Amino acid sequence: MAAAIFDWDGVVIDSHDQHQRSWEQLAEEEGKTLPDGFFKQSFGMRNQTIIPKFFAGWTDTGDPREVARLADRKEQIYRELIRADGIEPLPGVRELLGSLDDAGIPCSVGSSTPRANIDAIMEVIGLGDLFAAITAAEDVTNGKPAPDVFLKATEKVGGEPRSSVVFEDAHVGIEAGLAAGMKVVAVATTHPADSLRDAHLVFDDLTAVDADTVLGLLG
């Protein structure tokens, strides 16, 4: 059965600014400075990968409790910013989800984002009824570029990898979708379109995408 799997940030919503501000506020609270190029390099990764990789000079990143403390505080700051700022779905998202729903193609979130963040944003944007399932950071051990999150997201809606399409904006996500054996549609919200050419299709946004696009890609 066909399925449409959506990465979250940069595909359904764009909270780039809130993520960046939350990392900056965390660094300020810890009395530290973020590494050069940190945000661009880490985008799309799980916190459990980001913190040991980039913050080794901050603290004992070999201690899972310390990694969890930093990750939890960062996400708490992020949710506070989202609730204060408000947020809207990216252009074309609502219409694409409606088109897929009309065509009987189940939609599933497959994201490195913690579930609490997705739930908080769903309350704000009101798209929960159009997603049949959510797979978040807590649901898999191996984050992107491993394919685990997309395979789990597809499994939750009864789909098959070869009949599924992933919507992604990050390089690690495109790599994960391809590793899962799925078709990949890239959206140039985070990176330039010409850097996303490993995907099967690349769009500036989702306004020109509908269920026919998905079915045509699956052949």
Contacts in CASP RR format, 6 or more apart in sequence:
PFRMAT RR
TARGET T0000
AUTHOR 0000-0000-0000
METHOD contacts of the structure
MODEL  1
MAAAIFDWDGVVIDSHDQHQRSWEQLAEEEGKTLPDGFFKQSFGMRNQTI
IPKFFAGWTDTGDPREVARLADRKEQIYRELIRADGIEPLPGVRELLGSL
DDAGIPCSVGSSTPRANIDAIMEVIGLGDLFAAITAAEDVTNGKPAPDVF
LKATEKVGGEPRSSVVFEDAHVGIEAGLAAGMKVVAVATTHPADSLRDAH
LVFDDLTAVDADTVLGLLG
1 106 0 8 1.000
1 157 0 8 1.000
1 158 0 8 1.000
1 159 0 8 1.000
1 160 0 8 1.000
1 163 0 8 1.000
2 105 0 8 1.000
2 159 0 8 1.000
2 163 0 8 1.000
2 164 0 8 1.000
2 165 0 8 1.000
2 214 0 8 1.000
2 215 0 8 1.000
2 218 0 8 1.000
3 105 0 8 1.000
3 106 0 8 1.000
3 107 0 8 1.000
3 108 0 8 1.000
3 153 0 8 1.000
3 154 0 8 1.000
3 157 0 8 1.000
3 158 0 8 1.000
3 159 0 8 1.000
3 160 0 8 1.000
3 163 0 8 1.000
3 164 0 8 1.000
3 165 0 8 1.000
4 100 0 8 1.000
4 105 0 8 1.000
4 106 0 8 1.000
4 107 0 8 1.000
4 108 0 8 1.000
4 164 0 8 1.000
4 165 0 8 1.000
4 167 0 8 1.000
4 214 0 8 1.000
5 107 0 8 1.000
5 108 0 8 1.000
5 109 0 8 1.000
5 110 0 8 1.000
5 150 0 8 1.000
5 153 0 8 1.000
5 154 0 8 1.000
5 164 0 8 1.000
5 165 0 8 1.000
5 166 0 8 1.000
5 167 0 8 1.000
5 182 0 8 1.000
6 12 0 8 1.000
6 107 0 8 1.000
6 108 0 8 1.000
6 109 0 8 1.000
6 110 0 8 1.000
6 111 0 8 1.000
6 131 0 8 1.000
6 166 0 8 1.000
6 167 0 8 1.000
7 109 0 8 1.000
7 110 0 8 1.000
7 111 0 8 1.000
7 166 0 8 1.000
7 167 0 8 1.000
7 168 0 8 1.000
7 169 0 8 1.000
7 170 0 8 1.000
7 173 0 8 1.000
8 109 0 8 1.000
8 110 0 8 1.000
8 111 0 8 1.000
8 113 0 8 1.000
8 118 0 8 1.000
8 121 0 8 1.000
9 15 0 8 1.000
9 16 0 8 1.000
9 19 0 8 1.000
9 44 0 8 1.000
9 111 0 8 1.000
9 113 0 8 1.000
9 169 0 8 1.000
10 16 0 8 1.000
10 90 0 8 1.000
10 169 0 8 1.000
10 170 0 8 1.000
10 187 0 8 1.000
10 189 0 8 1.000
10 190 0 8 1.000
11 90 0 8 1.000
11 93 0 8 1.000
11 167 0 8 1.000
11 168 0 8 1.000
11 169 0 8 1.000
11 187 0 8 1.000
11 189 0 8 1.000
11 206 0 8 1.000
12 89 0 8 1.000
12 90 0 8 1.000
12 93 0 8 1.000
12 109 0 8 1.000
12 125 0 8 1.000
12 127 0 8 1.000
13 87 0 8 1.000
13 88 0 8 1.000
13 89 0 8 1.000
13 90 0 8 1.000
13 93 0 8 1.000
13 121 0 8 1.000
13 125 0 8 1.000
14 90 0 8 1.000
14 189 0 8 1.000
15 78 0 8 1.000
15 82 0 8 1.000
15 87 0 8 1.000
15 121 0 8 1.000
16 190 0 8 1.000
18 78 0 8 1.000
18 81 0 8 1.000
18 82 0 8 1.000
18 85 0 8 1.000
18 87 0 8 1.000
19 39 0 8 1.000
19 43 0 8 1.000
19 78 0 8 1.000
20 39 0 8 1.000
21 77 0 8 1.000
21 81 0 8 1.000
22 74 0 8 1.000
22 75 0 8 1.000
22 77 0 8 1.000
22 78 0 8 1.000
22 81 0 8 1.000
23 34 0 8 1.000
23 38 0 8 1.000
23 39 0 8 1.000
23 74 0 8 1.000
24 34 0 8 1.000
25 77 0 8 1.000
26 70 0 8 1.000
26 73 0 8 1.000
26 74 0 8 1.000
26 77 0 8 1.000
27 33 0 8 1.000
27 34 0 8 1.000
29 73 0 8 1.000
30 58 0 8 1.000
30 59 0 8 1.000
30 70 0 8 1.000
32 55 0 8 1.000
32 58 0 8 1.000
34 54 0 8 1.000
35 54 0 8 1.000
38 54 0 8 1.000
41 54 0 8 1.000
42 50 0 8 1.000
42 53 0 8 1.000
42 54 0 8 1.000
43 170 0 8 1.000
43 190 0 8 1.000
44 112 0 8 1.000
44 144 0 8 1.000
44 170 0 8 1.000
44 172 0 8 1.000
44 173 0 8 1.000
45 53 0 8 1.000
45 112 0 8 1.000
45 143 0 8 1.000
45 144 0 8 1.000
45 172 0 8 1.000
46 112 0 8 1.000
46 137 0 8 1.000
46 143 0 8 1.000
46 144 0 8 1.000
47 67 0 8 1.000
47 70 0 8 1.000
47 71 0 8 1.000
47 74 0 8 1.000
47 75 0 8 1.000
47 114 0 8 1.000
47 137 0 8 1.000
48 67 0 8 1.000
48 71 0 8 1.000
48 137 0 8 1.000
49 143 0 8 1.000
51 61 0 8 1.000
51 67 0 8 1.000
51 70 0 8 1.000
51 71 0 8 1.000
52 61 0 8 1.000
52 62 0 8 1.000
52 67 0 8 1.000
55 61 0 8 1.000
55 70 0 8 1.000
58 70 0 8 1.000
59 66 0 8 1.000
59 70 0 8 1.000
60 66 0 8 1.000
61 67 0 8 1.000
75 114 0 8 1.000
75 116 0 8 1.000
75 117 0 8 1.000
78 117 0 8 1.000
79 116 0 8 1.000
79 117 0 8 1.000
79 120 0 8 1.000
82 117 0 8 1.000
82 120 0 8 1.000
82 121 0 8 1.000
82 124 0 8 1.000
83 120 0 8 1.000
83 124 0 8 1.000
86 124 0 8 1.000
87 121 0 8 1.000
87 124 0 8 1.000
87 125 0 8 1.000
88 125 0 8 1.000
89 125 0 8 1.000
89 127 0 8 1.000
90 187 0 8 1.000
90 189 0 8 1.000
90 205 0 8 1.000
90 206 0 8 1.000
91 205 0 8 1.000
91 206 0 8 1.000
91 207 0 8 1.000
92 205 0 8 1.000
92 206 0 8 1.000
92 207 0 8 1.000
92 209 0 8 1.000
93 127 0 8 1.000
93 206 0 8 1.000
94 127 0 8 1.000
94 130 0 8 1.000
95 206 0 8 1.000
95 207 0 8 1.000
95 210 0 8 1.000
96 206 0 8 1.000
96 209 0 8 1.000
96 210 0 8 1.000
96 211 0 8 1.000
97 107 0 8 1.000
97 127 0 8 1.000
97 130 0 8 1.000
97 131 0 8 1.000
98 130 0 8 1.000
99 210 0 8 1.000
99 211 0 8 1.000
99 212 0 8 1.000
100 106 0 8 1.000
100 107 0 8 1.000
100 130 0 8 1.000
100 210 0 8 1.000
100 211 0 8 1.000
100 214 0 8 1.000
101 107 0 8 1.000
101 130 0 8 1.000
102 211 0 8 1.000
103 211 0 8 1.000
103 214 0 8 1.000
103 215 0 8 1.000
105 211 0 8 1.000
105 214 0 8 1.000
105 215 0 8 1.000
106 132 0 8 1.000
106 133 0 8 1.000
106 157 0 8 1.000
106 158 0 8 1.000
106 159 0 8 1.000
107 130 0 8 1.000
107 131 0 8 1.000
107 132 0 8 1.000
107 157 0 8 1.000
108 131 0 8 1.000
108 132 0 8 1.000
108 133 0 8 1.000
108 134 0 8 1.000
108 135 0 8 1.000
108 153 0 8 1.000
108 154 0 8 1.000
108 156 0 8 1.000
108 157 0 8 1.000
109 118 0 8 1.000
109 131 0 8 1.000
109 133 0 8 1.000
109 134 0 8 1.000
109 135 0 8 1.000
109 136 0 8 1.000
109 153 0 8 1.000
110 134 0 8 1.000
110 135 0 8 1.000
110 136 0 8 1.000
110 149 0 8 1.000
110 150 0 8 1.000
110 152 0 8 1.000
110 153 0 8 1.000
111 118 0 8 1.000
111 134 0 8 1.000
111 135 0 8 1.000
111 136 0 8 1.000
111 137 0 8 1.000
111 149 0 8 1.000
112 136 0 8 1.000
112 137 0 8 1.000
112 143 0 8 1.000
112 144 0 8 1.000
112 149 0 8 1.000
113 136 0 8 1.000
113 137 0 8 1.000
114 136 0 8 1.000
114 137 0 8 1.000
114 138 0 8 1.000
115 134 0 8 1.000
115 136 0 8 1.000
115 137 0 8 1.000
115 138 0 8 1.000
115 139 0 8 1.000
118 134 0 8 1.000
118 136 0 8 1.000
122 128 0 8 1.000
122 131 0 8 1.000
132 156 0 8 1.000
132 157 0 8 1.000
133 153 0 8 1.000
133 156 0 8 1.000
133 157 0 8 1.000
135 149 0 8 1.000
135 152 0 8 1.000
135 153 0 8 1.000
135 156 0 8 1.000
137 143 0 8 1.000
139 149 0 8 1.000
139 152 0 8 1.000
140 146 0 8 1.000
140 148 0 8 1.000
140 149 0 8 1.000
140 152 0 8 1.000
141 148 0 8 1.000
142 148 0 8 1.000
143 149 0 8 1.000
143 176 0 8 1.000
144 170 0 8 1.000
144 172 0 8 1.000
144 173 0 8 1.000
144 175 0 8 1.000
144 176 0 8 1.000
145 172 0 8 1.000
145 173 0 8 1.000
145 175 0 8 1.000
145 176 0 8 1.000
145 179 0 8 1.000
146 176 0 8 1.000
146 179 0 8 1.000
147 176 0 8 1.000
147 177 0 8 1.000
147 179 0 8 1.000
147 180 0 8 1.000
147 181 0 8 1.000
148 176 0 8 1.000
149 176 0 8 1.000
150 161 0 8 1.000
150 164 0 8 1.000
150 166 0 8 1.000
150 176 0 8 1.000
150 177 0 8 1.000
150 180 0 8 1.000
150 182 0 8 1.000
151 161 0 8 1.000
151 180 0 8 1.000
154 160 0 8 1.000
154 161 0 8 1.000
154 164 0 8 1.000
154 180 0 8 1.000
154 182 0 8 1.000
161 180 0 8 1.000
161 181 0 8 1.000
161 182 0 8 1.000
162 181 0 8 1.000
162 182 0 8 1.000
163 218 0 8 1.000
164 180 0 8 1.000
164 182 0 8 1.000
164 183 0 8 1.000
165 182 0 8 1.000
165 183 0 8 1.000
165 184 0 8 1.000
165 185 0 8 1.000
165 214 0 8 1.000
165 217 0 8 1.000
165 218 0 8 1.000
166 173 0 8 1.000
166 176 0 8 1.000
166 177 0 8 1.000
166 180 0 8 1.000
166 182 0 8 1.000
166 183 0 8 1.000
166 184 0 8 1.000
166 185 0 8 1.000
167 185 0 8 1.000
167 187 0 8 1.000
167 206 0 8 1.000
168 174 0 8 1.000
168 176 0 8 1.000
168 177 0 8 1.000
168 184 0 8 1.000
168 185 0 8 1.000
168 186 0 8 1.000
168 187 0 8 1.000
168 199 0 8 1.000
169 186 0 8 1.000
169 187 0 8 1.000
169 188 0 8 1.000
169 189 0 8 1.000
169 190 0 8 1.000
169 191 0 8 1.000
169 196 0 8 1.000
170 190 0 8 1.000
170 191 0 8 1.000
171 191 0 8 1.000
171 195 0 8 1.000
171 196 0 8 1.000
171 198 0 8 1.000
174 184 0 8 1.000
174 186 0 8 1.000
174 196 0 8 1.000
174 198 0 8 1.000
174 199 0 8 1.000
175 198 0 8 1.000
177 184 0 8 1.000
178 184 0 8 1.000
178 198 0 8 1.000
183 200 0 8 1.000
183 217 0 8 1.000
183 218 0 8 1.000
184 198 0 8 1.000
184 199 0 8 1.000
184 200 0 8 1.000
184 201 0 8 1.000
185 199 0 8 1.000
185 200 0 8 1.000
185 201 0 8 1.000
185 202 0 8 1.000
185 203 0 8 1.000
185 209 0 8 1.000
185 213 0 8 1.000
185 214 0 8 1.000
185 217 0 8 1.000
186 193 0 8 1.000
186 196 0 8 1.000
186 199 0 8 1.000
186 201 0 8 1.000
186 202 0 8 1.000
186 203 0 8 1.000
187 202 0 8 1.000
187 203 0 8 1.000
187 204 0 8 1.000
187 205 0 8 1.000
187 206 0 8 1.000
188 196 0 8 1.000
188 202 0 8 1.000
188 203 0 8 1.000
188 204 0 8 1.000
188 205 0 8 1.000
189 205 0 8 1.000
193 202 0 8 1.000
193 203 0 8 1.000
193 204 0 8 1.000
196 202 0 8 1.000
200 217 0 8 1.000
201 213 0 8 1.000
201 217 0 8 1.000
203 209 0 8 1.000
END
